[in-house]
Amino acid sequence: MKLIIGNKAYSSWSLRGWLACKQSGLPFEEVVVPMYDADWEKRRAGDEFAPSSGKVPILWDGDVVVWDSLAIVDYLADKVGRATFWPEDDAARAMARSMAAEMHSSFAALRRKHSMNVRQIFPAVAPDEDVRGELLRIMELWAQARARFGGAGHFLFGDFGAADIMFAPVVTRFVTYQLPIARFAAPYMDAVLSHPFMQDWIAGAQEEEWVIEQYEQPVAR
């Protein structure tokens, strides 16, 4: 398999696809394509990017191509077994799928105003009202998952899985922008950030030489 991703410092969707590949345990080649450099548009027009209309991540498995992070999760779950990504309990799995889908489709204000940058910690600034509402919703989702299905584990549904993969970039945003969190969320965030996969990703981001100035600003207004 070959996974094409963007900059590790900035590309939240690439992080999700990459974590899914790592979670699967299957070997894969990692190809990092620097976003917005001089050759970005040329690369996006190439055959390898064609199925995704130039977006990353994109996973090739022989002649099979999968784009979109959540689709990559499901494709890999089909290959290695659903339990690698999703809870075995029906109720827990239903909630995990719903949370992953909501993360996939929602929280536009947070994404727009607080883009991912795992190399920075900016001074704390009170979030805008629309962002604050989304932060409260994320806290609500995390609290429900931990209370109902977290058990003795450190992650949303006990073991690290698809829901944690989908929320991992959000965890980094909370740190980067010092956004307000509920007290219970701190241990969960620590567990995500200290996971070996996340440590590998963050280390890779620190080694990158590319800088995209638009992502180096504290808050987008």
trRosetta pair geometry for C-beta under 8 A, 3 or more apart (Angstrom, degrees):
i j d omega theta_ij theta_ji phi_ij phi_ji
1 21 7.0 -164 112 -136 139 117
1 26 6.3 59 11 125 136 121
1 27 7.2 154 35 99 91 56
1 28 4.0 -42 86 -112 103 95
1 29 7.0 -172 97 22 51 71
1 59 6.3 -8 -173 -171 111 97
1 60 6.7 161 -158 87 59 54
1 61 4.7 -18 -105 -98 91 79
2 28 6.5 167 -90 -172 21 84
2 29 4.4 -18 -110 64 78 105
2 30 8.0 -172 -156 -69 60 17
2 31 6.2 25 -179 -8 102 117
2 59 7.3 159 83 -155 47 51
2 60 4.6 -3 57 58 95 104
3 17 6.1 169 -159 138 123 112
3 18 6.3 143 134 -96 150 67
3 21 5.3 -86 -48 -50 151 159
3 28 5.3 44 -9 153 104 134
3 29 7.1 175 24 83 65 52
3 30 5.7 -17 66 -110 97 59
3 31 7.0 178 87 27 46 76
3 57 5.9 -7 -173 -170 95 121
3 58 7.5 161 -153 80 52 40
3 59 5.1 -15 -103 -103 77 78
3 60 7.8 -162 -73 26 34 67
4 31 4.8 -27 -106 75 68 109
4 33 6.0 20 -175 -11 98 119
4 48 6.4 118 -47 146 156 122
4 49 7.3 -109 106 -83 159 81
4 56 5.7 -111 118 -120 85 104
4 57 6.3 156 80 -155 57 64
4 58 4.8 -5 53 56 108 88
4 59 7.8 -158 21 -74 70 34
4 60 7.6 50 -13 -5 100 100
5 8 7.3 50 126 -74 129 71
5 11 6.2 159 174 94 88 148
5 14 3.6 104 -158 -157 99 119
5 17 6.5 -172 -94 75 103 119
5 18 5.7 12 -82 -58 153 113
5 30 6.8 -23 17 -162 118 88
5 31 7.1 147 22 78 67 54
5 32 5.7 -31 75 -107 88 62
5 33 7.2 168 82 23 34 79
5 56 5.4 124 -139 173 32 128
5 57 4.9 -14 -96 -103 75 98
6 10 6.9 -67 125 80 116 91
6 11 3.4 140 74 -73 109 150
6 13 7.9 56 23 64 117 88
6 14 4.7 -148 37 -39 76 145
6 32 7.3 50 174 -158 13 71
6 33 6.1 -50 -102 71 52 79
6 34 7.5 72 -159 -143 68 17
6 35 4.5 26 -154 -48 119 111
6 56 4.6 155 -31 70 89 145
6 57 7.7 -118 0 -72 76 65
7 10 4.7 34 85 34 116 97
7 11 5.4 137 60 -15 59 103
7 14 7.7 141 58 42 35 156
7 32 7.0 75 -97 -172 37 109
7 34 5.9 48 -68 -131 97 58
7 35 5.4 -90 -5 12 103 100
7 205 7.6 80 160 -126 79 83
7 208 6.1 101 -154 -166 93 164
7 210 5.6 -114 -109 81 129 132
7 212 7.0 -171 24 -12 163 123
8 11 6.9 -52 -94 39 21 95
8 14 7.2 -112 -97 106 50 129
8 15 7.3 99 -146 -80 65 87
8 32 6.9 -47 -31 -122 92 131
8 118 7.2 -56 141 41 78 133
8 201 5.8 -167 -161 -173 117 76
8 202 7.9 -172 151 -97 117 21
8 204 4.7 64 27 106 178 104
8 205 3.9 -131 112 -78 103 79
8 208 6.0 177 44 -36 97 135
9 116 7.9 162 142 124 47 88
9 117 6.0 11 163 -145 90 61
9 118 5.7 -139 -143 42 51 84
9 119 5.1 -21 -136 -11 112 114
9 205 4.3 131 -77 -160 62 104
9 208 5.6 -121 -26 55 111 142
9 210 7.5 -161 23 79 129 89
9 215 7.5 129 121 116 104 141
10 35 6.8 -102 80 37 130 138
10 115 6.8 9 -156 149 90 112
10 116 5.7 135 -158 88 39 87
10 117 6.0 2 -97 -94 72 66
10 212 6.0 -7 -51 39 164 132
10 215 4.9 -9 -118 -170 125 173
11 14 3.6 34 120 17 124 121
11 15 6.5 161 101 -21 70 79
11 35 6.6 149 -69 -32 112 136
11 56 6.4 -18 -162 95 146 120
11 57 7.9 116 148 -53 129 82
11 116 7.2 -70 52 73 8 131
12 15 5.5 -48 -154 27 35 115
12 16 6.9 35 150 -18 64 99
12 111 7.7 -125 44 -130 157 94
12 115 7.8 -137 -24 -166 119 66
12 116 4.2 147 -64 -15 99 146
12 169 3.6 75 -146 -146 102 160
12 172 8.0 -161 -109 55 94 125
13 16 5.7 -48 -154 31 39 112
13 17 6.6 35 152 -13 67 104
13 55 7.7 -23 101 169 154 106
13 56 6.8 142 94 105 109 65
13 57 6.2 -155 130 -3 87 82
13 69 5.1 -141 -163 -37 78 125
13 169 7.9 -25 -49 -35 34 159
14 17 5.8 -57 -149 41 35 108
14 18 6.0 34 155 -20 69 111
14 56 5.3 9 -81 132 102 111
14 57 4.8 123 -117 -59 60 98
15 18 5.7 -59 -144 40 28 111
15 19 6.2 29 158 -19 65 107
15 116 7.4 -129 -5 173 140 166
15 168 6.1 -136 138 98 121 119
15 169 5.3 135 66 -70 140 101
15 201 6.1 76 -130 -166 94 152
16 19 5.9 -54 -145 36 28 109
16 20 6.5 31 154 -22 62 105
16 57 7.5 -150 71 11 76 128
16 69 3.7 36 102 -161 125 145
16 70 7.7 -21 149 -54 138 56
16 72 7.7 132 122 59 87 124
16 73 7.7 -54 162 -49 98 110
16 165 5.5 98 -146 156 74 91
16 166 6.0 43 -129 -105 125 46
16 168 6.9 164 -88 46 68 110
16 169 6.8 -59 -48 -18 92 115
17 20 5.6 -53 -152 32 32 115
17 21 6.7 31 152 -17 65 103
17 56 7.7 -124 29 163 151 73
17 57 3.2 -116 44 51 163 155
17 59 6.6 -160 -170 -48 119 107
17 69 4.7 -114 -57 -113 78 79
17 72 4.8 56 -130 51 86 166
18 21 5.7 -53 -152 35 34 110
18 22 6.4 32 151 -16 66 106
18 30 7.2 47 -124 -121 107 116
18 57 6.8 -173 -39 -88 72 153
18 201 6.5 125 107 -100 139 118
19 22 5.6 -55 -147 40 34 112
19 23 6.0 37 154 -23 67 107
19 165 4.5 179 106 -133 129 98
19 168 6.1 127 -50 15 164 161
19 197 5.6 98 -126 146 80 140
19 198 7.6 14 -101 -71 116 71
19 201 7.5 -35 -68 -50 87 144
20 23 5.7 -54 -144 36 29 112
20 24 6.6 37 154 -29 62 102
20 69 6.8 161 -14 -169 136 76
20 72 5.0 126 87 118 155 104
20 73 4.6 -116 -120 -87 134 66
20 76 5.5 153 160 26 101 148
20 85 7.5 20 -136 -108 85 126
20 162 7.5 37 -106 -114 95 78
20 165 5.8 84 -66 -168 74 156
21 24 5.8 -49 -153 23 32 115
21 26 6.9 -88 -164 65 71 92
21 28 4.9 -61 -173 27 131 155
21 59 7.1 177 -76 -110 116 126
21 72 7.3 -44 -51 165 82 124
21 76 6.8 -153 -95 -89 46 152
22 25 7.9 42 167 -64 37 36
22 197 4.6 136 118 -123 154 123
22 200 7.7 160 -113 60 152 141
23 76 7.5 105 80 122 92 144
23 84 6.3 136 148 156 94 101
23 85 6.4 91 130 -90 137 82
23 160 7.1 -141 -115 123 114 106
23 161 7.5 112 -158 -130 146 37
23 162 8.0 174 109 -73 167 58
23 165 6.6 -73 -23 -74 148 132
23 197 7.2 -19 -58 -72 73 163
24 76 4.2 -94 -84 -176 132 126
24 79 6.8 26 -155 77 127 117
24 80 5.0 162 -157 -7 82 150
24 84 6.5 76 -117 139 47 149
25 80 6.4 132 44 -137 102 152
25 84 7.4 -109 1 -143 109 140
26 76 7.1 -144 17 -142 129 105
26 79 6.9 -6 -50 119 149 138
26 80 6.6 -135 -39 -64 107 126
28 59 7.8 -44 -146 -140 141 100
32 208 7.9 -132 165 -104 153 115
33 40 7.5 117 154 -121 103 70
33 43 5.6 176 -156 143 132 158
33 56 6.6 -174 50 -68 116 146
34 37 4.4 41 105 -17 117 129
34 40 7.1 -95 99 -79 70 95
34 210 4.8 174 -136 -86 120 159
35 40 6.1 58 -164 -120 37 132
35 56 7.8 -121 -80 27 104 132
35 210 8.0 129 42 145 66 149
35 212 6.6 -12 85 -71 102 147
36 40 5.1 0 -82 -40 15 165
36 212 5.9 85 59 -118 136 119
37 40 5.3 133 48 -41 56 95
37 210 7.0 -82 -67 -127 116 127
39 42 4.9 -62 -164 48 68 117
39 43 5.6 71 138 -28 90 101
40 43 6.0 -60 -151 35 27 108
40 44 6.3 23 156 -18 64 109
41 44 5.6 -54 -145 36 33 113
41 45 6.5 31 155 -20 64 106
42 45 5.9 -60 -154 34 30 109
42 46 7.2 46 146 -40 60 96
43 46 5.6 -41 -163 4 40 120
43 49 6.5 95 141 -22 70 143
44 49 5.0 -117 -149 125 43 162
44 54 3.1 39 -169 -138 109 113
45 49 7.2 23 11 68 10 124
45 54 7.1 2 -57 -88 42 115
46 49 5.5 81 64 19 76 99
46 50 7.2 -107 108 -39 40 85
47 50 5.3 -29 -149 -11 38 123
48 58 7.1 142 154 97 81 138
48 60 7.1 -66 -148 -48 92 139
49 52 5.9 -78 -169 54 63 97
49 53 7.6 -55 152 95 88 11
49 54 4.8 48 156 -104 129 45
49 55 7.6 141 -164 29 98 34
49 58 6.5 169 -118 8 56 161
50 53 7.7 24 -172 -74 33 32
51 58 6.9 136 70 -148 101 129
51 65 4.8 124 31 117 164 143
51 67 6.0 175 110 -15 99 126
52 55 4.5 -116 151 53 111 81
52 56 7.4 102 117 -72 156 31
52 58 4.7 -123 -18 -88 146 122
52 65 7.9 -127 -36 158 91 118
52 67 3.5 163 -94 -116 111 162
52 68 7.6 -179 -126 -33 105 67
55 58 7.2 124 90 -52 63 103
55 67 6.4 101 80 -177 100 130
57 67 7.1 -178 98 -140 53 65
57 69 6.3 82 38 -83 110 77
57 72 6.6 -8 93 -41 121 157
58 65 6.6 -4 179 -170 101 99
58 66 7.4 164 -161 84 56 45
58 67 4.5 -20 -110 -97 82 93
59 65 7.0 154 85 -157 54 50
59 66 4.5 -13 63 62 105 94
59 67 7.3 180 21 -78 69 42
59 72 5.1 117 -7 -119 139 111
59 75 7.1 178 81 77 142 148
60 64 7.2 143 -161 82 48 56
60 65 5.4 -17 -102 -102 69 77
61 64 4.4 -19 67 67 92 109
61 65 7.8 -178 25 -78 68 31
61 66 7.2 21 3 2 107 107
61 75 7.8 -173 -1 154 143 130
64 75 7.9 163 149 -162 129 135
66 71 5.3 -161 -174 125 99 106
66 72 5.2 136 123 -91 122 67
66 75 4.6 -73 -104 -23 163 164
67 71 6.7 35 83 65 36 136
67 72 7.7 -17 -152 -51 13 98
68 71 4.1 67 80 13 104 114
68 72 6.8 -176 89 -15 52 84
69 72 5.5 -54 -151 32 33 114
69 73 6.7 38 150 -21 65 99
69 104 7.4 -161 70 -116 103 101
69 165 7.9 -168 167 140 115 109
69 166 7.4 138 122 -107 126 76
70 73 5.4 -42 -153 28 39 117
70 74 6.6 34 152 -13 65 103
70 100 6.3 134 -121 152 112 109
70 101 7.2 83 -140 -96 156 58
70 104 5.0 -8 -41 -101 141 145
70 166 7.0 32 -88 -97 92 117
71 74 5.8 -55 -148 40 35 108
71 75 6.1 38 153 -22 68 106
72 75 5.6 -52 -142 36 31 113
72 76 6.3 25 160 -13 64 108
73 76 6.2 -67 -152 41 24 103
73 77 6.2 26 153 -21 64 109
73 85 5.8 138 -175 -155 95 151
73 100 7.4 -110 83 -174 167 147
73 162 5.0 91 -167 -129 139 113
73 165 6.6 157 -98 88 124 148
73 166 7.8 -31 -52 -58 156 97
74 77 5.5 -51 -143 35 33 115
74 78 6.6 39 155 -22 63 100
75 78 5.8 -53 -158 30 31 113
75 79 6.8 25 147 -17 63 107
76 79 5.4 -54 -150 36 40 113
76 80 6.1 -4 166 12 75 109
76 84 7.7 -93 131 93 96 133
76 85 7.2 114 92 -50 98 137
77 80 6.8 -74 -131 54 25 80
77 81 7.0 -71 -168 96 60 25
77 82 5.0 49 177 -109 110 52
77 84 6.4 -168 -118 61 69 98
77 85 4.5 -79 -90 27 111 137
77 86 6.7 40 -134 -6 143 105
77 162 7.5 -19 -64 -65 130 132
78 82 8.0 30 -77 -68 39 75
80 84 5.0 1 109 0 114 158
81 84 5.3 103 78 -13 84 101
82 85 6.5 -82 -168 50 45 90
82 86 5.1 -38 170 45 88 113
82 93 8.0 25 157 -133 122 136
83 86 6.9 -81 -105 64 26 66
83 88 5.6 12 -112 -73 102 93
84 161 7.7 152 135 -124 40 86
85 161 5.2 114 -174 -164 38 87
85 162 4.2 53 176 -45 98 105
85 165 7.7 -39 -144 4 96 138
86 93 4.8 58 164 -132 112 98
86 96 5.7 161 -141 92 79 141
86 97 6.9 16 -127 -59 126 90
86 161 6.2 132 -82 180 23 134
86 162 5.8 -8 -72 13 70 126
87 92 3.6 -61 102 114 157 119
87 93 4.7 -143 68 -66 83 69
87 96 5.6 149 6 -15 103 144
87 149 6.4 -40 -101 180 164 138
87 157 4.7 -108 -60 166 121 140
87 158 7.2 97 -107 31 107 111
87 161 6.9 -154 -47 24 65 175
88 92 7.7 29 57 64 43 123
88 93 7.1 -82 131 -51 3 118
89 92 4.0 66 76 18 108 112
89 93 6.3 179 83 -14 51 86
89 149 7.1 -157 63 -129 137 118
90 93 5.8 -58 -143 37 26 109
90 94 6.3 28 157 -21 63 106
91 94 5.8 -52 -148 33 30 112
91 95 6.6 26 155 -14 63 106
91 148 7.9 -105 129 158 116 127
91 149 7.7 -167 104 -77 92 124
92 95 5.9 -58 -151 39 32 108
92 96 6.1 32 153 -21 67 109
92 148 7.4 -179 -98 121 82 104
92 149 4.2 130 -117 -128 111 147
92 157 5.4 117 -180 -146 116 119
93 96 5.6 -53 -143 38 32 113
93 97 6.3 33 157 -19 65 105
94 97 6.0 -54 -148 36 28 109
94 98 6.4 27 153 -18 62 109
95 98 5.6 -57 -148 38 32 112
95 99 6.2 31 156 -18 67 107
95 144 7.4 -138 -164 125 137 112
95 145 6.4 171 136 -101 127 84
95 148 7.2 86 2 86 175 142
95 149 6.8 170 64 -3 140 146
95 157 7.8 155 85 -90 107 118
96 99 5.8 -55 -146 38 29 110
96 100 6.3 29 156 -19 64 107
96 145 7.4 91 -86 -128 69 122
96 149 7.9 -97 -52 94 99 159
96 156 7.2 133 -111 108 91 122
96 157 5.4 -22 -81 -47 123 150
96 161 6.7 -16 -159 105 144 131
96 162 6.3 97 159 69 114 101
96 163 4.5 -106 -151 -45 86 123
97 100 5.8 -55 -145 37 30 111
97 101 6.2 28 156 -17 64 108
97 162 7.9 22 -90 94 55 137
98 101 5.8 -57 -147 39 29 109
98 102 6.3 29 155 -19 65 107
99 102 5.7 -53 -144 36 31 110
99 103 6.4 32 156 -18 64 104
99 141 5.4 132 -125 -173 110 125
99 145 6.5 4 -59 -66 162 133
99 156 7.3 -150 107 165 164 154
99 163 5.1 34 89 -133 125 114
99 166 7.3 154 123 74 82 138
99 167 7.7 -29 152 -46 111 119
100 103 5.8 -54 -150 36 30 111
100 104 6.3 35 150 -25 63 108
100 162 5.4 -12 -89 134 148 104
100 163 5.3 -110 -61 -98 92 61
100 165 7.9 22 -121 67 113 89
100 166 4.4 154 -134 -16 76 159
101 104 5.3 -53 -149 33 33 118
101 105 6.3 2 163 2 67 113
102 105 6.4 -73 -141 48 27 91
102 106 5.1 -15 178 12 70 130
102 141 7.2 -160 81 -101 143 150
103 106 6.8 -66 -106 48 16 90
103 107 6.9 -6 -139 10 52 131
103 163 7.9 131 0 -152 141 64
103 166 4.3 121 83 148 146 117
103 167 5.8 -111 -112 -74 154 72
103 170 7.2 -103 -142 -27 117 136
104 166 6.5 -63 -55 -147 80 127
106 134 7.5 177 145 -133 100 108
106 137 7.8 -84 137 117 141 150
107 110 4.5 -31 175 37 98 119
107 111 5.9 106 117 -24 84 95
107 134 4.7 116 -125 -164 77 132
107 137 7.6 -152 -82 76 93 126
107 138 7.2 50 -96 -60 134 111
107 170 7.5 -25 156 -100 167 124
108 111 5.7 -58 -148 39 32 112
108 112 6.0 25 159 -18 69 112
109 112 5.9 -59 -141 39 28 107
109 113 5.9 -3 172 6 67 116
109 128 6.9 -121 178 78 127 117
109 130 4.1 -168 -105 124 163 110
109 131 4.8 -139 129 -75 116 64
109 133 7.9 64 46 56 148 95
109 134 5.6 -179 58 -11 106 141
110 113 6.7 -70 -131 49 19 90
110 114 5.5 -42 -170 45 61 112
110 131 5.5 117 -81 -136 66 86
110 134 4.8 -132 -31 106 113 146
110 135 7.1 135 -88 -60 124 74
110 170 7.2 23 145 -124 144 96
110 173 6.8 91 173 138 105 160
111 114 7.5 -68 -103 60 7 69
111 115 7.1 43 179 -96 52 62
112 115 7.7 -20 -167 -60 14 84
112 220 6.2 -114 147 88 67 133
113 127 7.8 117 108 -149 138 88
113 128 6.5 -106 -148 18 175 125
113 131 5.7 -87 62 -71 139 131
113 219 5.9 9 173 -170 91 83
113 220 4.8 -144 -132 65 48 85
113 221 7.1 54 -130 -84 103 35
114 127 7.8 -37 -46 -117 133 109
114 131 6.9 95 -11 -136 120 137
114 173 5.0 92 135 -164 117 118
114 176 7.3 145 -177 84 98 114
114 177 5.0 -61 -139 -28 120 156
114 179 7.1 14 -131 -58 165 132
114 219 6.7 -24 -84 -124 73 75
114 220 7.5 -141 -49 24 32 91
115 173 8.0 -150 126 -108 11 110
115 214 8.0 35 36 126 159 85
115 215 5.2 -96 100 -126 133 90
115 220 6.8 58 -12 -14 100 129
116 169 5.1 -58 -89 -164 138 106
116 172 5.8 51 -143 93 96 125
116 173 6.0 -79 -95 -69 67 91
116 176 7.2 151 -149 -5 44 159
116 215 7.7 -16 76 -157 49 125
117 120 4.5 6 120 28 119 113
117 176 5.4 124 65 -144 80 147
117 215 5.2 157 -78 157 114 101
117 216 6.9 137 -128 -93 155 48
118 172 5.1 -48 -96 -159 87 139
118 176 7.0 -94 -98 -71 32 119
118 201 7.5 26 86 125 179 96
118 202 5.3 -129 158 -119 135 82
118 205 4.8 59 74 98 120 169
119 205 5.8 -146 -54 139 95 110
119 206 6.2 145 -108 -96 99 62
120 176 5.5 57 86 -148 81 98
120 216 7.0 154 -62 -135 151 64
121 175 6.5 -66 -106 151 97 79
121 176 6.0 -130 -104 -135 47 39
121 178 6.9 73 -172 -45 90 97
122 125 7.5 -33 125 -2 113 104
122 176 6.3 36 8 159 91 70
122 177 5.6 -5 54 -111 112 54
122 178 7.0 -131 76 7 66 98
122 218 4.1 146 -165 -127 144 86
122 219 7.4 175 124 -40 157 76
123 178 7.3 -58 168 27 23 138
123 218 6.6 -25 46 -127 79 141
124 177 7.3 95 -118 158 54 57
124 178 3.7 -83 -86 98 92 132
124 179 7.9 172 -135 -70 88 28
125 177 7.3 -64 40 -173 87 94
125 218 6.5 92 -7 148 136 126
125 219 5.6 -91 67 -28 146 144
127 131 3.9 -114 175 95 118 123
127 132 4.9 155 92 -62 112 76
127 135 6.5 115 57 -17 166 140
127 177 7.8 75 -80 137 98 133
127 179 6.0 39 -50 -132 127 99
127 180 7.3 -118 5 16 115 96
128 131 4.8 88 57 12 79 105
128 132 6.9 -140 96 -11 37 89
128 221 8.0 137 -59 -123 134 75
129 132 5.5 -52 -145 32 31 115
129 133 6.7 34 157 -20 63 101
130 133 5.9 -49 -154 30 33 112
130 134 6.9 29 150 -13 62 105
131 134 5.7 -60 -154 39 37 109
131 135 6.3 39 150 -23 70 104
131 179 7.9 -111 152 -132 119 128
132 135 5.6 -51 -147 34 34 113
132 136 6.5 36 154 -20 64 103
132 180 8.0 20 -126 47 86 120
133 136 5.8 -53 -152 33 32 112
133 137 6.6 34 150 -19 64 104
134 137 5.5 -51 -150 34 37 114
134 138 6.5 39 152 -19 66 101
135 138 5.7 -52 -150 35 34 111
135 139 6.5 36 151 -18 65 104
135 179 6.1 -148 -111 162 139 125
135 180 6.6 86 150 69 152 82
135 181 7.7 -115 -176 -91 112 56
136 139 5.6 -52 -149 37 33 113
136 140 6.3 39 151 -23 64 105
137 140 5.5 -52 -150 34 33 116
137 141 6.5 33 153 -18 65 103
138 141 5.7 -52 -148 36 33 110
138 142 6.3 31 155 -16 66 107
138 167 7.5 138 -153 -137 110 118
138 170 6.4 -157 -140 170 149 148
139 142 5.8 -56 -145 40 30 109
139 143 6.1 31 157 -22 65 109
139 181 6.8 165 -93 -152 111 63
139 182 4.8 111 -151 -9 126 118
139 185 6.3 -80 -121 -56 84 136
140 143 5.8 -56 -146 35 26 111
140 144 6.4 24 158 -17 62 107
141 144 6.0 -58 -150 36 29 109
141 145 6.4 23 157 -15 65 109
142 145 5.9 -60 -148 39 30 108
142 146 6.1 23 159 -15 67 111
142 156 6.4 -100 -134 -112 67 100
142 167 7.7 135 -82 -164 102 165
142 182 8.0 180 78 45 122 121
142 184 7.7 167 120 103 110 106
142 185 5.8 57 112 -107 154 99
142 188 6.3 172 -170 80 126 170
143 146 6.0 -59 -143 40 27 106
143 147 6.0 20 162 -16 65 114
143 182 6.9 1 -67 68 116 160
143 184 6.4 85 -105 78 87 144
144 147 6.0 -60 -141 40 25 106
144 148 5.9 4 169 -2 64 117
145 148 6.4 -68 -138 46 21 97
145 149 5.8 -52 -169 50 61 102
145 150 6.3 89 130 -54 70 92
145 156 4.1 -4 132 -176 142 93
145 157 6.0 -71 -176 -64 107 71
145 163 6.9 -176 -138 147 157 158
146 149 7.7 -83 -111 60 9 60
146 150 3.8 14 -148 -35 53 146
146 156 6.3 -84 -63 -139 70 49
146 184 6.8 174 84 153 159 125
146 188 6.7 -95 -82 -73 134 134
147 150 6.9 41 -19 13 17 111
149 156 7.5 26 84 141 103 65
149 157 4.7 -16 123 -132 120 73
149 158 6.5 -89 149 -23 76 95
150 153 5.9 -134 180 64 64 85
150 155 7.2 -167 -135 85 86 39
150 156 6.5 -93 -92 179 91 23
150 157 6.7 -98 -91 -110 47 17
150 158 5.9 154 -165 -64 34 56
151 158 4.6 12 44 -95 114 109
152 158 7.2 39 56 -134 55 94
153 157 7.4 6 71 108 144 35
153 158 3.2 114 11 -163 143 52
153 159 5.5 -100 -132 -51 153 43
154 187 7.1 -118 -151 149 88 97
154 188 7.0 159 166 -115 69 54
154 191 3.7 175 151 -122 121 150
155 158 6.3 -7 61 85 85 19
155 159 6.1 -18 44 124 128 13
155 160 4.9 160 -57 -82 161 50
155 161 6.9 143 123 14 145 77
155 163 7.9 137 156 78 107 100
155 164 4.9 -44 -161 -68 123 140
155 188 7.0 99 -127 -144 36 88
155 191 6.1 -145 -73 123 66 138
155 192 7.4 102 -114 -73 89 79
156 161 7.6 -102 56 50 98 96
156 163 4.8 -91 68 106 147 130
156 164 5.6 -172 7 -64 106 83
156 167 7.3 97 -45 29 140 144
156 188 7.1 65 -69 -149 64 130
157 161 5.9 -37 57 35 118 133
157 163 6.1 99 -8 33 113 137
157 164 8.0 -125 23 -30 85 98
160 164 5.2 -87 -148 60 67 154
160 165 7.9 90 172 -47 87 80
160 195 6.1 106 -102 -122 149 141
161 164 5.8 102 53 18 49 101
161 165 7.1 -85 128 -8 34 98
162 165 5.3 -52 -147 33 35 117
162 166 6.4 32 157 -19 67 103
163 166 5.9 -55 -151 35 31 108
163 167 6.4 10 157 -2 65 111
164 167 6.0 -67 -142 49 31 98
164 168 6.2 58 155 -57 66 90
164 192 6.1 -165 -167 -106 106 104
165 168 5.8 -29 -150 -10 28 119
167 170 4.8 -54 -166 39 68 120
167 171 6.3 78 137 -30 83 93
167 192 7.6 -93 101 -109 93 154
168 171 5.5 -47 -154 26 37 115
168 172 7.0 34 152 -15 65 99
168 192 5.7 -173 -118 -173 77 124
168 198 6.5 -152 -157 -95 124 115
169 172 5.6 -51 -155 34 41 111
169 173 6.6 45 148 -22 68 101
170 173 5.4 -50 -151 33 38 115
170 174 6.7 45 151 -24 66 98
171 174 5.8 -49 -156 27 33 114
171 175 7.0 26 150 -11 62 104
171 188 8.0 -127 -108 122 121 86
171 189 4.9 166 -148 -133 105 84
171 192 4.6 -109 -111 92 177 149
171 193 6.3 -151 142 -54 127 89
172 175 5.7 -59 -155 39 38 109
172 176 5.9 38 152 -23 73 109
172 193 7.5 131 -83 -97 71 99
173 176 5.5 -52 -135 38 34 111
173 177 6.0 -3 175 13 69 110
173 179 6.8 15 130 1 82 135
174 177 7.1 -75 -139 54 16 83
174 178 7.8 46 166 -121 52 12
174 179 4.8 -94 -131 52 60 104
174 181 5.8 46 -161 -58 134 123
174 185 7.9 -115 -162 137 167 132
174 189 6.4 -91 79 -119 141 144
175 178 7.3 14 -168 -73 27 49
175 189 7.3 157 -53 175 102 130
175 193 7.2 79 -44 -87 152 144
177 218 7.3 114 -121 -176 86 73
177 219 6.9 88 -133 -83 123 90
181 185 4.3 -111 173 72 118 135
181 186 6.5 137 103 -61 133 71
181 189 7.1 -30 -152 -28 171 143
182 185 4.9 100 63 -9 78 106
183 186 6.4 -37 -170 1 43 112
184 187 7.3 -54 -178 30 47 100
184 188 7.4 36 138 -7 71 112
185 188 5.4 -64 -158 43 50 113
185 189 5.9 49 149 -23 81 107
186 189 5.8 -57 -146 37 30 110
186 190 6.3 33 156 -21 65 105
187 190 5.5 -52 -147 36 34 114
187 191 6.4 38 154 -23 65 102
188 191 5.6 -54 -152 32 33 113
188 192 6.6 31 152 -17 66 103
189 192 5.7 -53 -150 35 35 110
189 193 6.2 25 158 -12 68 110
190 193 6.0 -61 -142 43 29 105
190 194 5.9 14 163 -8 66 116
191 194 6.2 -66 -139 46 23 101
191 195 6.7 47 154 -49 60 91
192 195 5.9 -36 -160 -5 32 116
192 198 6.1 96 156 -47 64 162
193 198 5.6 -129 -142 126 30 146
193 199 7.8 84 161 -67 54 71
193 202 7.7 42 -159 -40 80 149
194 198 7.2 36 43 69 11 121
194 199 6.8 20 -158 -55 35 111
195 198 4.5 80 64 11 90 106
195 199 6.9 -161 88 -9 43 86
196 199 5.5 -54 -143 37 33 114
196 200 6.4 37 157 -21 66 103
197 200 5.8 -54 -153 33 31 112
197 201 6.5 29 151 -18 65 105
198 201 5.6 -52 -147 36 36 112
198 202 6.2 33 157 -17 68 107
199 202 5.9 -54 -142 39 30 108
199 203 6.2 32 157 -20 63 107
200 203 5.8 -56 -149 36 28 112
200 204 6.4 30 153 -19 63 107
201 204 5.7 -58 -154 36 31 112
201 205 6.5 32 150 -21 65 104
202 205 5.5 -50 -149 33 35 114
202 206 6.6 37 152 -22 64 102
203 206 5.7 -52 -152 32 33 112
203 207 6.7 28 152 -17 63 107
204 207 5.8 -61 -153 36 34 110
204 208 7.0 48 149 -38 64 94
205 208 5.8 -39 -158 7 38 117
211 216 6.6 16 -174 -51 99 138
212 215 4.7 45 90 20 103 110
212 216 7.1 168 87 -21 52 93
213 216 5.3 -64 -148 32 40 115
213 217 7.6 51 158 -35 66 91
214 217 6.8 -40 -167 5 36 111
217 220 6.6 94 90 -72 121 67
